[in-house]
C-alpha cells in the first residue's frame, strides 16, 4: 500500500486530493507542517508527498515553491481539487451561538464575505482546517466553529451549520505529487522548472521568445528574489507541450541563456481531469 504524506490530519483537503489522485487504497501519513511533509518523503517514512501549490482565489503558495526547489524531491504529478468550505460546529449549535471561528488562514481568506456578515465573532488562524475541527470535537466547545471539509465534519462527529460559504464558487486548489526520484515516464506533457537568469537587459524576454518559438505553452511563471544576491531572480515556470521533442529542444536552447536551469519535475498534466470536474459542476448549477 502506498504511503502518502499530507500536511494536516485526517479530514484535511490534502487527504481528499491524495485520494482523488491515486484512486486506490492509500495510507495517509499526517504532518503538521509542509516542511514535515518534505522530511517524511526524504527519510522514506512515506513513498509520496502531496503539497498544495496554488489556489484560484488565494494565489500561489510561494514558500511551498521554495521548499520543493530546495528539497531535491521531484514533482511527478498534479491534481486539481474543487474546494467547498463549510462552517462546522458541535451538533445542535446555532449560528447565533458562535463567538469565534478558527481555521487555516487560506480557508479564512476564501470565506471573507460570509465571515464579514457574522457579528461579534473573532477569527483565529490555525495550522490546518481539519485540526481546527478536531479540537472543537475533542474539547467539546459549543461556542466556536471551524471552517473545513464535509469529510472532516463526518470524521469528528460534528455538524455543518452553514455550507458552501466560500466567496467564489469556482474555488480550486492545485496540488503537486512529490517523490524522491523521477517517475521515469516515457510520455509526459508538462514540466516544472526553476530558471535563474543573468541580470542583463532583455534576459527574460529572450527566454519567453524561445519558449514561444518551440510552441510551448507557458502555463505559469513566478519570480522570487534570490537571498543574498540583490537584483538576481529565480523564475519558477510551468510549461506544457504536445511533443517531448519540442520540450527537449526548448531546454537545450534555454541553457546558454540562463545561469541555471533546474528541472523540478516532468509529469502528466491534471488539467483534463480538472476540466471534467469544472464542466460537470457548471452543468449541475445550470440544471438547478
C-alpha positions as CSV (number, residue, x, y, z in Angstrom):
1,X,0.0,0.0,0.0
2,X,1.3,3.4,-0.9
3,X,2.2,5.7,2.0
4,X,1.3,9.4,1.3
5,X,2.4,12.3,3.5
6,X,0.0,15.2,3.8
7,X,0.0,18.5,5.6
8,X,-2.7,18.2,8.2
9,X,-4.6,15.4,9.9
10,X,-7.4,13.1,8.8
11,X,-10.1,15.0,7.0
12,X,-7.8,17.7,5.6
13,X,-8.2,18.7,2.0
14,X,-4.8,17.2,1.3
15,X,-6.2,13.8,2.1
16,X,-9.1,14.3,-0.3
17,X,-6.7,15.4,-3.0
18,X,-4.5,12.4,-2.4
19,X,-7.5,10.0,-2.7
20,X,-8.6,11.7,-5.9
21,X,-5.1,11.4,-7.4
22,X,-4.2,7.8,-6.5
23,X,-7.7,6.3,-6.9
24,X,-6.6,3.3,-4.8
25,X,-6.3,2.4,-1.2
26,X,-3.5,4.5,0.4
27,X,-2.1,5.0,3.9
28,X,-2.2,8.7,4.9
29,X,0.8,9.9,6.9
30,X,-0.3,13.1,8.7
31,X,2.2,16.0,9.2
32,X,1.8,19.3,11.0
33,X,3.8,21.4,8.5
34,X,4.8,21.3,4.9
35,X,8.5,21.0,6.0
36,X,7.5,17.8,7.8
37,X,5.9,16.5,4.5
38,X,9.2,17.1,2.7
39,X,11.2,15.4,5.5
40,X,8.8,12.4,5.5
41,X,9.5,11.7,1.9
42,X,13.2,12.4,2.2
43,X,13.7,10.0,5.1
44,X,11.4,7.4,3.5
45,X,8.7,7.5,6.1
46,X,6.4,7.8,3.1
47,X,6.5,7.0,-0.6
48,X,4.9,10.2,-1.8
49,X,4.2,13.7,-0.5
50,X,1.3,15.9,-1.7
51,X,1.5,19.6,-1.4
52,X,-0.8,22.5,-2.2
53,X,0.9,24.9,-4.5
54,X,-1.8,27.4,-5.7
55,X,-5.4,28.3,-5.2
56,X,-7.7,30.2,-7.7
57,X,-8.6,32.7,-5.0
58,X,-5.6,33.0,-2.7
59,X,-2.9,32.6,-5.4
60,X,0.5,30.8,-5.3
61,X,1.9,29.5,-2.0
62,X,5.4,30.8,-2.6
63,X,7.0,29.1,0.5
64,X,6.0,25.8,-0.9
65,X,7.6,26.5,-4.2
66,X,10.9,27.3,-2.4
67,X,10.6,24.1,-0.2
68,X,10.2,21.9,-3.3
69,X,13.1,23.7,-5.1
70,X,15.4,23.3,-2.2
71,X,14.4,19.7,-1.2
72,X,15.7,17.8,-4.2
73,X,12.4,15.9,-4.4
74,X,10.8,15.6,-7.8
75,X,7.3,16.6,-8.9
76,X,5.7,13.5,-10.5
77,X,2.1,14.5,-10.8
78,X,-0.6,17.1,-10.1
79,X,-4.2,17.1,-9.1
80,X,-6.9,19.9,-9.0
81,X,-9.4,19.8,-6.2
82,X,-12.6,21.8,-6.0
83,X,-12.7,23.4,-2.6
84,X,-16.0,23.6,-0.8
85,X,-15.8,25.3,2.6
86,X,-18.3,24.7,5.4
87,X,-18.8,26.2,8.8
88,X,-18.7,23.3,11.3
89,X,-19.6,23.1,14.9
90,X,-20.9,20.8,17.7
91,X,-24.3,19.2,16.9
92,X,-27.2,21.5,17.9
93,X,-25.1,24.6,17.8
94,X,-26.8,27.6,16.0
95,X,-25.1,30.3,14.1
96,X,-26.0,32.9,16.7
97,X,-24.2,30.9,19.3
98,X,-20.8,31.3,17.7
99,X,-18.4,33.8,19.1
100,X,-15.2,32.6,17.4
101,X,-14.2,30.9,14.1
102,X,-11.0,29.0,13.6
103,X,-9.3,27.7,10.5
104,X,-6.2,27.8,8.3
105,X,-5.6,31.4,7.1
106,X,-6.2,30.4,3.5
107,X,-9.6,29.0,4.3
108,X,-10.5,32.2,6.3
109,X,-9.4,34.3,3.3
110,X,-11.6,32.3,1.0
111,X,-14.7,32.9,3.1
112,X,-14.3,36.6,3.9
113,X,-17.7,37.7,2.5
114,X,-19.6,35.2,4.7
115,X,-17.5,35.8,7.8
116,X,-17.9,39.6,7.4
117,X,-21.7,39.2,7.9
118,X,-21.2,37.5,11.3
119,X,-21.5,39.9,14.2
120,X,-19.2,39.9,17.2
121,X,-17.2,36.9,16.0
122,X,-13.5,36.7,16.4
123,X,-11.3,34.9,13.8
124,X,-8.4,32.7,14.8
125,X,-5.8,31.2,12.5
126,X,-4.6,27.6,12.9
127,X,-2.2,25.2,11.1
128,X,-4.9,23.2,9.5
129,X,-8.6,23.1,8.7
130,X,-9.1,19.6,10.0
131,X,-7.1,20.3,13.1
132,X,-9.4,23.1,14.0
133,X,-12.4,20.8,13.6
134,X,-10.8,18.1,15.6
135,X,-10.1,20.5,18.5
136,X,-13.7,21.6,18.7
137,X,-14.8,17.9,18.8
138,X,-12.1,16.9,21.3
139,X,-12.7,19.7,23.8
140,X,-16.5,19.8,23.3
141,X,-16.5,23.5,22.5
142,X,-20.1,24.8,21.9
143,X,-19.5,28.5,21.2
144,X,-16.9,28.1,18.4
145,X,-16.9,26.9,14.8
146,X,-14.3,25.9,12.3
147,X,-14.1,26.1,8.5
148,X,-13.3,22.9,6.6
149,X,-14.5,19.9,4.6
150,X,-17.6,17.8,4.8
151,X,-15.5,14.6,5.3
152,X,-13.7,16.3,8.3
153,X,-17.1,17.0,9.9
154,X,-18.1,13.4,9.4
155,X,-14.8,12.1,10.8
156,X,-15.1,14.1,14.0
157,X,-18.8,13.8,14.6
158,X,-19.6,17.5,14.1
159,X,-22.4,19.2,12.2
160,X,-22.3,21.6,9.2
161,X,-24.2,24.7,10.3
162,X,-23.5,26.6,7.0
163,X,-22.4,25.0,3.8
164,X,-20.6,26.3,0.7
165,X,-19.5,29.5,2.4
166,X,-16.6,30.2,0.1
167,X,-16.8,33.6,-1.5
168,X,-16.0,32.4,-5.0
169,X,-17.7,29.2,-6.0
170,X,-15.1,28.5,-8.7
171,X,-12.6,27.7,-5.9
172,X,-9.9,25.2,-6.8
173,X,-6.6,24.2,-5.4
174,X,-3.8,22.6,-7.3
175,X,-1.7,20.0,-5.5
176,X,1.7,18.6,-6.5
177,X,2.8,15.0,-6.0
178,X,6.4,14.6,-4.8
179,X,8.7,11.6,-4.9
180,X,12.4,11.0,-4.1
181,X,13.1,10.1,-7.8
182,X,11.7,10.9,-11.2
183,X,8.7,8.8,-12.2
184,X,10.6,7.9,-15.5
185,X,7.5,8.5,-17.6
186,X,8.2,7.9,-21.3
187,X,5.3,10.1,-22.3
188,X,4.6,13.3,-20.3
189,X,3.2,16.7,-21.3
190,X,4.2,19.1,-18.5
191,X,7.3,20.2,-16.6
192,X,8.1,22.5,-13.8
193,X,11.4,24.4,-14.0
194,X,13.4,26.8,-11.8
195,X,15.3,29.1,-14.0
196,X,18.0,31.6,-12.8
197,X,18.6,34.4,-15.3
198,X,21.6,36.7,-15.6
199,X,21.0,40.3,-14.5
200,X,21.1,41.7,-18.0
201,X,18.7,43.7,-20.1
202,X,16.2,41.6,-22.1
203,X,17.2,38.2,-20.5
204,X,13.6,37.3,-19.6
205,X,12.3,38.4,-23.0
206,X,14.8,36.1,-24.7
207,X,13.6,33.2,-22.6
208,X,10.0,33.9,-23.4
209,X,10.7,34.1,-27.1
210,X,12.5,30.8,-27.0
211,X,9.5,29.1,-25.3
212,X,7.1,30.6,-27.8
213,X,9.4,29.6,-30.8
214,X,9.1,25.9,-29.8
215,X,5.3,26.2,-29.5
216,X,5.4,25.6,-25.7
217,X,2.6,26.8,-23.5
218,X,3.9,28.7,-20.5
219,X,1.1,28.0,-18.0
220,X,2.7,29.6,-15.0
221,X,5.6,32.0,-14.2
222,X,6.6,33.4,-10.8
223,X,9.7,35.4,-9.9
224,X,11.3,35.4,-6.5
225,X,14.5,37.2,-5.4
226,X,17.5,35.1,-4.6
227,X,18.5,35.7,-1.0
228,X,21.9,37.3,-0.7
229,X,22.0,38.2,-4.3
230,X,20.4,41.7,-4.9
231,X,18.6,42.1,-8.2
232,X,19.1,38.4,-9.1
233,X,15.9,36.5,-9.6
234,X,14.7,32.9,-9.7
235,X,11.8,32.2,-12.1
236,X,9.5,29.3,-11.5
237,X,7.9,28.2,-14.7
238,X,5.4,25.5,-15.7
239,X,5.4,24.6,-19.3
240,X,3.0,22.3,-21.3
241,X,3.7,20.8,-24.7
242,X,2.4,18.4,-27.3
243,X,5.7,16.6,-28.1
244,X,8.6,15.6,-26.0
245,X,10.9,16.6,-28.8
246,X,9.8,20.3,-28.7
247,X,10.3,20.3,-24.9
248,X,13.8,18.9,-25.1
249,X,14.8,21.3,-27.9
250,X,13.5,24.2,-25.8
251,X,15.5,23.1,-22.8
252,X,18.7,22.9,-24.9
253,X,18.0,26.3,-26.3
254,X,17.5,27.9,-22.9
255,X,20.7,26.6,-21.3
256,X,23.1,29.1,-22.8
257,X,20.8,32.0,-22.0
258,X,20.4,31.0,-18.3
259,X,22.7,30.9,-15.3
260,X,21.0,27.7,-14.2
261,X,18.0,25.6,-15.2
262,X,16.7,23.1,-12.7
263,X,14.0,20.6,-13.7
264,X,11.7,20.2,-10.7
265,X,9.6,17.6,-12.3
266,X,8.3,16.1,-15.5
267,X,4.8,14.7,-15.3
268,X,1.3,14.5,-16.9
269,X,-1.0,17.5,-16.6
270,X,-4.0,17.2,-14.4
271,X,-5.9,19.9,-16.4
272,X,-8.1,17.4,-18.3
273,X,-9.5,15.9,-15.1
274,X,-9.9,19.5,-13.8
275,X,-11.9,20.5,-16.9
276,X,-14.2,17.4,-16.5
277,X,-14.9,18.4,-12.9
278,X,-15.4,22.0,-13.7
279,X,-17.8,21.3,-16.6
280,X,-19.8,18.8,-14.5
281,X,-20.2,21.3,-11.7
282,X,-21.3,24.0,-14.3
283,X,-23.9,21.7,-15.7
284,X,-25.2,20.9,-12.3
285,X,-25.6,24.6,-11.4
286,X,-27.5,25.3,-14.6
287,X,-29.8,22.4,-14.0
288,X,-30.6,23.7,-10.6
